[in-house]
Amino acid sequence: MIPSLGGAAEFETTLASVLQNRPADCEVLVVHRGPYDDPYALAGEVRFLQVDEGSVLAQMNHALRCARAAVVHFLRCGLETTEGWAEVALTHFSDPEVAAVVPLVFAQDRQSLVAGGVRWTRGGRRQVVTDLRIAQPGHGRLRAEILGPTLLAGFYRREVLSALDGFDPRLGDGLADVEMALALRDLERRAVCEPACRLIQVHACTDSAPNVGSLSWAEEHLFWRSVSRPVDPVTLAWHTLAAAGATVRPVLRGVIHQMAQALVGRLLAACDLSLVRRHRQRLAQAAQRLDDVATLRAKTQRSLKSMRAAEVHSPTGARQRAA
């Protein structure tokens, strides 16, 4: 799934590399805003999906609703795939507990790491992993600390994302990836970092700068959702320091009104007692949906086994096998 927000060069680079290196039995979906002329006549190989909204999350959620495969892979424009990048990631989904696989996104020089997944700090801040050691053997502990993929690129089990109704658009592009990673963790699903799955960033992604007030609200919202109860005093102290630093930072840049926006955003989230309740309802609903899917899958498999057994013991089935 390729959400198309940037220029033509970024989009064409990514799509060409995907078509060159895609795995067998793969569907390629491109989501774009407005009409697309398809100058290269790719309609037979690519499904072009038009949406009215232009945000990354709106495009990704629309693609998720249109997808049919068991595993989906989001890939931002400006990235190039490498040979076998998808096959090595897909092997992890044989484990039913795995809900996401984290690829490594390298810079164009292939020496520096742009993104190796996201972490959520104890104080309630999103961190993009850029430690090159996760790409090397013998650093499984560091890879285990990665919470999930970034919005740049990530593999997901479709039924789990669909059970959660996709990415939460209220949190914006800056925190939607770590929000999804936290939700997967709360559902007791795993994210695996695969160092052999590599992508190259040849063009920078064009993302709009988030509103300071909205970002502060989203960070505070995620912190109170993710923290265990009762709140550990050390965790609360770390969060207070992180929030204070993020709130004061606009003052150091000489933008006083942004400090007020950040403060108001955090106060609104901290005072909204329904945030945690709504999150728990969402998780309970997702867990029930996943249980229903598992029950239906088991019932279908039993029915298929019964049909095969009936064919084996029927005279018609014996004549068919002999023929």
C-alpha positions as CSV (number, residue, x, y, z in Angstrom):
1,M,0.0,0.0,0.0
2,I,1.6,3.3,-1.1
3,P,0.0,6.5,0.1
4,S,0.8,9.2,-2.5
5,L,1.3,12.6,-1.0
6,G,4.7,13.8,-2.4
7,G,5.8,14.7,-5.9
8,A,5.9,12.6,-9.0
9,A,9.6,11.7,-8.7
10,E,9.1,10.3,-5.1
11,F,6.0,8.3,-6.2
12,E,7.5,6.9,-9.4
13,T,10.7,5.8,-7.6
14,T,8.9,3.9,-5.0
15,L,6.3,2.3,-7.3
16,A,9.0,1.2,-9.8
17,S,11.0,-0.5,-7.1
18,V,8.0,-2.2,-5.7
19,L,7.0,-3.6,-9.1
20,Q,10.6,-4.8,-9.6
21,N,11.0,-6.6,-6.3
22,R,7.4,-7.5,-5.3
23,P,6.8,-11.0,-4.0
24,A,4.6,-13.5,-5.7
25,D,0.8,-13.3,-5.2
26,C,1.1,-9.7,-4.2
27,E,-1.5,-6.9,-4.7
28,V,-0.2,-3.3,-5.1
29,L,-2.5,-0.5,-4.0
30,V,-1.7,3.2,-4.6
31,V,-3.9,5.7,-2.7
32,H,-4.0,9.2,-4.2
33,R,-6.0,12.4,-3.8
34,G,-7.8,13.5,-7.0
35,P,-7.8,11.8,-10.4
36,Y,-4.8,9.9,-11.7
37,D,-4.1,9.6,-15.5
38,D,-2.0,6.4,-15.2
39,P,0.5,7.5,-17.9
40,Y,2.4,4.2,-17.7
41,A,-0.7,2.0,-18.2
42,L,-0.2,0.2,-14.9
43,A,-3.9,-0.4,-14.1
44,G,-3.4,-4.1,-14.8
45,E,-0.7,-4.4,-12.2
46,V,-1.8,-1.8,-9.7
47,R,-5.1,-0.8,-8.0
48,F,-5.4,3.0,-7.9
49,L,-7.6,4.2,-5.1
50,Q,-8.9,7.8,-5.0
51,V,-9.8,9.5,-1.7
52,D,-11.0,13.0,-1.0
53,E,-8.8,13.5,2.1
54,G,-5.1,14.1,1.7
55,S,-3.6,13.0,5.1
56,V,-1.4,10.0,5.3
57,L,-3.6,8.3,7.9
58,A,-6.8,8.8,5.8
59,Q,-5.1,7.3,2.8
60,M,-3.7,4.4,4.8
61,N,-7.0,3.6,6.5
62,H,-8.8,3.7,3.1
63,A,-6.2,1.3,1.6
64,L,-6.7,-1.0,4.7
65,R,-10.4,-1.2,4.0
66,C,-9.8,-2.1,0.4
67,A,-7.1,-4.7,1.0
68,R,-7.7,-8.4,0.7
69,A,-4.4,-10.0,1.7
70,A,-3.8,-11.4,5.2
71,V,-0.6,-9.3,5.6
72,V,-0.4,-5.6,4.5
73,H,2.6,-3.5,4.0
74,F,2.5,0.3,4.1
75,L,5.3,2.1,2.2
76,R,5.8,5.8,2.0
77,C,6.8,7.6,-1.3
78,G,10.5,8.3,-1.5
79,L,11.6,4.8,-0.4
80,E,13.2,2.1,-2.6
81,T,12.7,-1.6,-1.9
82,T,15.5,-4.1,-2.1
83,E,15.5,-7.6,-3.4
84,G,13.7,-10.0,-1.1
85,W,12.7,-7.3,1.3
86,A,9.1,-8.6,1.7
87,E,9.7,-12.3,1.7
88,V,12.0,-12.2,4.7
89,A,9.4,-10.2,6.7
90,L,6.5,-12.4,5.8
91,T,8.1,-15.5,7.3
92,H,7.4,-14.0,10.8
93,F,3.7,-14.1,10.3
94,S,3.6,-17.9,10.6
95,D,3.6,-17.1,14.3
96,P,0.0,-16.1,15.1
97,E,1.1,-13.8,17.9
98,V,3.1,-11.6,15.5
99,A,1.0,-8.7,14.4
100,A,3.7,-6.4,12.9
101,V,7.2,-6.6,11.4
102,V,9.6,-3.7,11.5
103,P,11.8,-3.1,8.5
104,L,15.0,-1.0,8.6
105,V,15.0,2.2,6.5
106,F,18.5,3.3,5.6
107,A,19.7,6.6,4.1
108,Q,20.8,6.7,0.5
109,D,24.4,6.1,1.5
110,R,23.2,2.8,3.0
111,Q,25.4,3.5,6.0
112,S,23.2,5.5,8.4
113,L,19.8,4.3,9.7
114,V,16.9,6.6,9.2
115,A,14.3,4.5,11.0
116,G,14.4,1.1,12.7
117,G,11.0,1.4,14.4
118,V,9.6,3.4,17.3
119,R,9.9,3.3,21.1
120,W,7.7,4.8,23.8
121,T,9.8,6.3,26.6
122,R,8.9,6.0,30.3
123,G,8.2,9.7,30.4
124,G,5.7,9.5,27.5
125,R,7.7,10.5,24.4
126,R,7.9,8.9,20.9
127,Q,11.5,8.0,19.8
128,V,12.5,6.8,16.4
129,V,15.2,4.1,16.6
130,T,18.4,5.0,14.7
131,D,20.9,2.8,16.5
132,L,22.9,0.9,13.8
133,R,23.5,-1.9,16.2
134,I,20.0,-3.3,15.6
135,A,21.1,-4.2,12.1
136,Q,24.0,-6.3,13.4
137,P,23.9,-9.9,14.7
138,G,24.0,-10.4,18.5
139,H,21.9,-7.4,19.4
140,G,18.5,-9.1,19.9
141,R,18.0,-7.3,23.2
142,L,18.1,-3.9,21.5
143,R,15.7,-5.2,18.8
144,A,13.3,-6.5,21.4
145,E,12.9,-3.0,22.8
146,I,11.4,-1.8,19.6
147,L,7.7,-1.3,20.0
148,G,6.6,-1.3,16.3
149,P,7.1,0.1,12.8
150,T,7.1,3.8,11.9
151,L,4.7,5.3,9.4
152,L,7.6,5.2,6.8
153,A,7.2,1.5,6.3
154,G,5.7,-1.4,8.2
155,F,4.2,-4.9,7.8
156,Y,1.0,-5.7,9.7
157,R,-1.5,-8.5,10.1
158,R,-4.6,-7.1,8.4
159,E,-7.2,-8.6,10.7
160,V,-5.6,-7.0,13.8
161,L,-5.5,-3.6,12.2
162,S,-9.1,-4.0,11.0
163,A,-10.2,-5.1,14.5
164,L,-8.8,-1.8,15.8
165,D,-10.5,0.2,13.0
166,G,-7.1,1.2,11.6
167,F,-4.9,4.1,12.7
168,D,-6.3,6.7,15.0
169,P,-6.6,9.9,13.0
170,R,-7.0,12.1,16.1
171,L,-3.4,11.6,17.1
172,G,-2.0,12.9,13.8
173,D,0.8,11.6,11.6
174,G,3.4,12.2,14.3
175,L,2.1,9.7,16.9
176,A,-0.2,7.3,15.0
177,D,2.5,4.7,14.5
178,V,3.5,4.5,18.2
179,E,-0.2,4.6,19.2
180,M,-0.8,1.5,17.0
181,A,2.3,-0.2,18.5
182,L,1.0,0.4,22.0
183,A,-2.5,-0.9,21.1
184,L,-0.9,-4.1,19.7
185,R,1.0,-4.5,22.9
186,D,-2.1,-4.1,24.9
187,L,-3.7,-6.8,22.8
188,E,-0.7,-9.0,23.7
189,R,0.4,-9.1,20.1
190,R,4.1,-9.0,19.1
191,A,6.1,-6.7,16.8
192,V,9.3,-8.2,15.4
193,C,12.3,-6.2,14.0
194,E,13.7,-7.9,11.0
195,P,17.2,-6.6,10.2
196,A,17.4,-8.4,6.8
197,C,14.3,-6.4,5.6
198,R,15.8,-3.2,4.3
199,L,14.6,-0.2,2.5
200,I,16.4,2.9,1.1
201,Q,15.2,6.4,1.5
202,V,16.1,8.3,-1.6
203,H,13.7,11.2,-1.2
204,A,12.7,12.8,2.1
205,C,9.0,12.4,3.0
206,T,6.9,15.5,2.8
207,D,5.0,15.8,6.1
208,S,3.2,18.9,7.3
209,A,4.4,20.2,10.7
210,P,2.0,19.2,13.5
211,N,0.1,21.7,15.5
212,V,1.9,22.1,18.9
213,G,-1.3,22.0,20.9
214,S,-2.6,18.9,19.1
215,L,0.7,17.1,19.4
216,S,0.9,17.9,23.2
217,W,-2.7,16.7,23.6
218,A,-1.9,13.5,21.8
219,E,1.3,12.8,23.8
220,E,-0.5,13.4,27.1
221,H,-3.4,11.2,25.9
222,L,-1.1,8.3,25.0
223,F,0.8,8.6,28.3
224,W,-2.3,8.2,30.5
225,R,-3.6,5.4,28.2
226,S,-0.4,3.4,28.3
227,V,0.7,3.9,31.9
228,S,-0.2,1.1,34.4
229,R,-2.4,1.8,37.4
230,P,-1.5,2.9,40.0
231,V,1.0,5.3,38.5
232,D,4.6,4.6,39.6
233,P,6.1,7.8,41.2
234,V,9.3,7.4,39.2
235,T,7.3,7.1,35.9
236,L,5.3,10.2,36.9
237,A,8.4,12.1,37.6
238,W,9.9,11.2,34.2
239,H,6.7,12.2,32.5
240,T,6.6,15.6,34.4
241,L,10.2,16.3,33.2
242,A,9.5,15.3,29.6
243,A,6.3,17.3,29.5
244,A,7.9,20.3,31.0
245,G,10.8,20.2,28.5
246,A,8.4,19.9,25.6
247,T,6.3,22.8,26.9
248,V,9.2,25.1,27.5
249,R,11.0,24.3,24.3
250,P,8.9,26.8,22.2
251,V,10.0,29.6,24.6
252,L,13.6,28.9,23.8
253,R,12.8,29.3,20.1
254,G,11.1,32.6,20.9
255,V,7.5,31.3,20.1
256,I,5.6,32.1,23.3
257,H,2.1,31.4,21.9
258,Q,3.1,27.8,21.2
259,M,4.0,27.2,24.8
260,A,0.4,28.2,25.7
261,Q,-0.9,25.9,23.1
262,A,1.2,23.0,24.4
263,L,0.1,23.7,28.0
264,V,-3.6,23.8,27.1
265,G,-3.3,20.6,25.1
266,R,-1.7,18.7,27.9
267,L,-4.2,20.0,30.5
268,L,-7.2,19.0,28.3
269,A,-5.9,15.5,27.9
270,A,-4.9,15.1,31.5
271,C,-8.4,16.2,32.7
272,D,-10.3,14.0,30.3
273,L,-11.1,11.0,32.4
274,S,-12.9,9.3,29.6
275,L,-9.8,8.7,27.5
276,V,-8.7,5.6,29.3
277,R,-12.3,4.2,29.4
278,R,-12.7,4.7,25.6
279,H,-9.4,3.1,25.0
280,R,-10.3,0.0,27.0
281,Q,-13.6,-0.2,25.2
282,R,-11.7,-0.1,21.8
283,L,-9.4,-2.9,23.0
284,A,-12.2,-5.0,24.3
285,Q,-14.1,-4.6,21.0
286,A,-10.9,-5.5,19.0
287,A,-10.3,-8.6,21.1
288,Q,-13.9,-9.7,20.6
289,R,-13.6,-9.2,16.8
290,L,-10.4,-11.2,16.7
291,D,-12.0,-14.0,18.8
292,D,-14.9,-14.1,16.3
293,V,-12.5,-14.3,13.4
294,A,-10.6,-17.2,15.1
295,T,-13.8,-19.0,15.8
296,L,-15.0,-18.6,12.2
297,R,-11.7,-19.8,10.9
298,A,-11.7,-22.9,13.1
299,K,-15.3,-23.7,12.1
300,T,-14.4,-23.3,8.4
301,Q,-11.4,-25.6,8.7
302,R,-13.5,-28.3,10.5
303,S,-16.1,-28.1,7.7
304,L,-13.4,-28.5,5.0
305,K,-12.0,-31.5,6.9
306,S,-15.5,-33.1,7.1
307,M,-16.1,-32.5,3.4
308,R,-12.8,-34.2,2.5
309,A,-13.5,-37.1,4.8
310,A,-16.9,-37.6,3.2
311,E,-15.3,-37.5,-0.3
312,V,-12.8,-40.2,0.8
313,H,-15.5,-42.6,1.9
314,S,-18.0,-42.0,-0.8
315,P,-18.2,-44.2,-3.9
316,T,-18.3,-41.1,-6.2
317,G,-15.1,-39.8,-4.5
318,A,-13.4,-43.2,-5.0
319,R,-14.2,-43.2,-8.8
320,Q,-13.0,-39.6,-9.1
321,R,-9.7,-40.5,-7.4
322,A,-9.3,-43.5,-9.6
323,A,-10.0,-41.4,-12.7
